[in-house]
Amino acid sequence: VQLVESGGGLVQAGGSLRLSCAASGRPFTTYSSAWFRQAPGKERDFVAAISWSGSTTNYAGSVKGRFTISRDNTKNTVYLQMNSLKPEDTAVYYCAADFGRAYYPRSFQGDYEAWGQGTQVTVSS
């Protein structure tokens, strides 16, 4: 699977961005997808995940109510809509694919077998 993120950039606090992750190389509906992020000097953290069907989602507490993960299986694309952005959301955001077909989309990065190259999101105060 190849994953290519886009949509990152610089935004002021309180603003919005939508990230996209285009997938290829494996039938899109055979795996769950997720977003992780890594801030400078910190470990990579879970942000949100979505089941292969799109019916189930899972969010980190720090983004719940502000971020929305979705997928369009006709376009082989996963999205992350980010609203009410804060400076602490500044990080490189990575898209990932989990081939395990767990019923509930997982939050542990070790469960994800494929990763994109990342896209930078910077939120200014």
Buried (B, 14 or more C-beta within 10 A) or exposed (E): BEBBBBBBEEBEEEBEBEBBBBBEEBEBEEBBBBBBBBBEEEEBBBBBBBBBEBEBBBBBEBBEEBBBBBBEEEEBBBBBBBBEBBEEBBBBBBBBBBBEEBEEBBBEBEBBEBBBEBBEBBBEE
